[in-house]
Amino acid sequence: MEATIQMIFLLGYAYYNQMHRLPGHIRKAAHCIMVCRTAVLGGHTQACPDGHYKRHWYNSCKHRMCPLCAFTQIERWLARQKARILNTNHFHVIFTIPSEFHELWRLNTKVMTQILFKTATETLFQLLDDDKYLGARPGIIASLHTWTKTLALHPHLHCLITGGGLLAGKWIKASQSYLLPFQVVRNKFRGKFIAYIRKALRKGELVLPDGMRSQQLENLLNKLGRKKWNVYLKETYSHGNGVLIYLARYLRGGPISNKRIFSIKDGKVTFNYGREKVELMTLPIIEFIGRYLQHVPISGSIRVRSYGLYHHSHKEELALCRELFGQLPIEEPEFLDWQKICEEQVRLAKDLRRTRRKTP
């Protein structure tokens, strides 16, 4: 049996759907995954005019949770970002919310997502606007990720930040190897996040878990206000491309790729969740599907957002920065079709082989 995400859904989704009341955007995602590149979506025929060869090519669903459709969409996003990123060092900061908020996240995904983006970026801008740290406006690209390697819920925000900012037409370079003091960032983020949760609660914007009253949430917020939150400030990178490539892997294709699926057998899925080495986990198909579908974004939601110099409203400032760094004005990259992407991958593979042969 072919071990793919599509096969897992074909085997178990119908039963999972009967057992759960699923919203429309999740049913749509599951349907797209199951019919992608099948006759259901139609297609075209590739044939030799002399009748020697004939092959059918079925259309892709292009849903962002489908692993079969991820590659070309990711490459196109990367091409657009690389065309506008500044040629300077960048920092990578990760904001993670405590696990005590996970049930609240499931019930209020849209509101909680807005709060996470807002608190993380406000924390960064308020601190970097301070002369004590930078005193200038940076560019930020923030990307929402919601899963771990085992597909468990783990909402966190990755932020790619320029190693400096613009002030009165001049570039102010971040002087430290780390962008900001860890404890200052952590405490400000924690305070802001809790404050926005309280505000949403007062305005009646939050659906509380069964059995939880408003006062119980207030008590939880007080407790979490004394807890050490997980905020990770990485060292500087000489350029932002490496982090962009990392972020791109999470934009489309869902929380797990087909190459990580080890086997489908006896109603169970075995997959690799290791990073440096193979580590296998086995789950019932129904549980695997449930873990996968909890990461389907609400229709119309934006998982990657740009701020500061990288926001579309700051085109003139970004153009000035590019001029300061000796970069040409931004040009929209040519549209990448799958043929061009494949040609580029072949070229990169050849370059890698040449490099390995030269390395003693």
N, C-alpha and C positions, 0 to 999 in steps of 0.2 A: 504494500500500500504506500502510495506517495505521501511523504510526510511534509505537508504544507499547511499554512493557515487556512487556505481555501478548503482543503480536505477536512480539516478539523470542524469547520463550520458546516460543511455539507453533512457530516456525520451527526453533529450534536445540536445545531442551532434550533431546529424545529421543536425538539423537546424542551430546550431551554426557554424558548419563546412561550410555550404553553404554560410553563411554571412561573413566569414572571410577567408583570405588566410593564412593558417597555415603551418608552416615548418614541415618537416618530423618527427623530434623528438617529437613534440607535438601531431601529429596525431598518432604516435606509442603509446605514453603514454595513450591517450584516448582509443585506441583500446584494449590495455592490460587491462585497468580498466574494460571495458565492457564485455570482454570474460573470465576474470579470474574465475576459478573454474566452468566453464561451459563445455558442451559437445564439444565446438569448439576446446578446447585444448586437448581433449582426457582424458583418465583416466584409472582407474582399478576397478575391482569388488572385494568386500569383501563378502565372502559367506561361510555359514556353509556347510561342506562336505555332511551332510545329507539332505540338501535342506530346512532347517528350517528358514534360514535367508539369506538375500541378500541385499547388498547396493553398490551403485556406488559412487566412489570418483573421482572427476575431478581434473585435474592438475591446479597448480597455475601459474600465468604469471611471477611472480618474478620481476616485474618492481618496481623500487624504489619509484614511485609515487602511487602505489596501496596500499590502507589501509589493504586489506586482506592478503598481503604478508609481511607486515612490521615486525611482532612480532619476528619470528624466525631469520630474518636477523639482527635485532637490538640486540638480545640476543647473537648472535655469535660475532658481533663486540664488544660488551661489554666484553665478555669473553677474547678476544684477548687483549683489552686495559688494563683490570684489571691485566692480567698476566705480564705486563711490566711496569706498573706505579710505581713510587718510593713511598716508605713508608715514606712520609714527608708531611708537610702542603703544600697547593696549594692556589693560588689566582685566581680569576675569573674577567677578564676585558672584557668589551663590547665596541666595536667601531661601531658607527652608522653614516652613511652619511646623510647629510641634504636632505630633501624632494625635494629641487630644482634640485637635480641630478637624480630624478627618471626616467624622460623621457629619459635622456641620458643613464641610466642603461638599459632600455628596448631595446634601439636601439643598444647598445654595451655591451651586458651582459658579453661576454667573456673577453673583455679588462677591463671593470670596475671591474669584479671579481678579475682579476690578480692585478689590482692596489690596491684594498682593502686589499687583503692578504699581498701584498708587503709592503704597507705603515704601516699597523698595526704591523707586525712582525719587520720591521726595526726600528720603534719607540721603541718597547720594548727592542730589543737587544742593540740598541745604548745607551739607558738610563741605562739598567742594566749592561752594560759593564763598565760604569763609576764607579770609586771607591766611588764616593759620594753617590751612591745608593746601589750598590751590588758589582760590580767589578768582576763578574764571569758569566759563561755561564749557563743559566737555560734550562729547557726543556719546550716546548710549544706545546699544541695541539689546533689548531684553527679550528672552525666550522662555516660555512656560513649558516645564516638563512635569509630568504627573506620575511617573512610574519608577519602580526599581527594576533590577534585572530579573526578579521573580514575578514581575507584573503587579506587585502590590501597590496600593495607592501611596504616593509620596510627592505631594505638590511642592515644587521648588522653582525658583526663578534664576536663570543664568543671565548675567549682565556683562556685556562686552563694553568696556569704557576706555575712551582715549586717554593716553598718558599725559594729559594736559588739556588746556582749553583756550578759548578765545576771549580776550579782554581788550576793548578799545582798539581793535584792529591788529593786536599783537598776540602771538602764540605764547602762552605761559606754560612752561614744561613742569610736570610733576617732579619734584626734587627727590622723592624717596623711592626706594626699591619696592615698597608696598604703598598702595595708594592712600589708605586711611588707617588709623588705629583700629584694631579689631574690636575692642570692647566698646569704643565710642559708636561704631557702626551697629554692633549688635544691640546695644541698649536703646539707641534711637529707633531702630527698626521695630524692636519689641514694643516700645511705648506707642509708636504710631499705629501699629497693627491692632493692638488692644483697643486703642482709642477709637479707631474706625469701626471695629466690631461693636463696641458700645453704642456708637452713633447709629449704626444700622439697626441694632436691637431697639433703640428708642423710637426710631422711625417706622418700626414694624416691617422691616425689609427681610428679616431672617425667619426661616422655618426651623423651629427647634426640634431636635430628635424626640421620639416618643418618650414620655415620662420626664422630660426635662422642662423645668419652669425657668422663667427669666432670672430669678434670684440664683438658681443653680448655675446658670451660665455666668452670672456676675461673680459668683464664688470661684468658678473655674478660671476666669480672667484674672482675678486677684492672685490665685495660685501660680498661674503661668507668668504673671508679672515678676515673680521672684525666681523663675527658672532660667537657666542658661540656654538660650536659643542657638540653633545651629546656623551660623553665618560664616562662610568660608571666603577669605580673601586670598587669592592666589598671587604668586609673584608676577612681575611684569613679563610680557611677551614682546619680542622685538617688532612684531607686526600682528595684526588682528586676523590674518587669514586662517591660522591654525584653529583659533577658537570658532571662527565662522564655520569651518568644516565640521567641527564637533557639534555645533548647534544645529547644523543642517540635517544631521543624521536623525534628529528627533522631530523634524517638522512634518514629515509624511511617512506613511508606511506602517503606522501603529507602533506599539511598544515592543514588538519582537519581529525579527526577520525570519524568512523561511530557512535560512542556513543554520539557525540556532535550534530548529526542530529536529530532534534526534530520532524519534520513532512515534508511531501511533499504533497501539496494540492493546487489545482487551479492554477497550473503552477508556484508555488512559493515554495521556500525552507526556512524553519525556523530552525535556529541552535543556539546553545548556545555559546556565546563568553565570558562569565564571567569567572573569576578566582576563587574568593572566594564564589560567589553566582551565581545562574542562571540568565543570562541576554540574552534575545532572540533578534535575528535579522532576518528579513525576506527579502529575495531577490528573484527576478524573476529567474527561473531556468537558463536562458541564461546568466544573469549577474553572477550568482554563478559559472557556468562553466568557464566563462571568468576569474574570479578572481582566480579560482583554477589552470587553465592552465598557467597563467602567471608565476607560480613558478616552472614549469617543467624545470629542468636543461638541458643544451645542452649536447648531447650525448658525453660521454667521459670526461666530466668535473668532477673535484674532489672537493667535498664540505668540506672534512675534511683533514687537512694537519698537519704533525708533523714537528717540528723544533728543533734545538739545540740538547739537550741530548736525546730527543725522536725521532729524525730523524734516519732513518735506517743507515746513514753513520757514526753515532756515537755509534755503538754497543759496542765498547770497553770502552768508557767513561761511558756509561749507566751501563755496567757490573760492572765497578769499583764503581760507586755510589751505586749500589745494595749491593755490598760487604761492603761498608762503613755503610750502614743502616742495615746490618745483614740479607739481603734478599738472597734467593737462586738464582742461575742463571735462566734466563728466559727459561721457557719451553712452547712450543706451546700447548695450551689447546686442549683436545680431541674434536673432531668434535661433535657439538651439533645437534642431530636430534630432530624432534618435540616431540618425546616421552620423551626424557631426559629433554627437556625444560618444558614440562607439569608436569613431576614428580617433578621438582624443584619448580615450581609454587605452586603445592599442598603442598609441604613441607613448603614453606614460609608462605602459608596461615594458616597452622596448628600452626606454631610457633607464628604467630601474634595473633591467637585466645587464645593460652596459655598465652601470655603476657598480653592480655586484661583481662583475668580472674584473673591474679595475681595482677593487678593494682587496688588498693582500690578506 
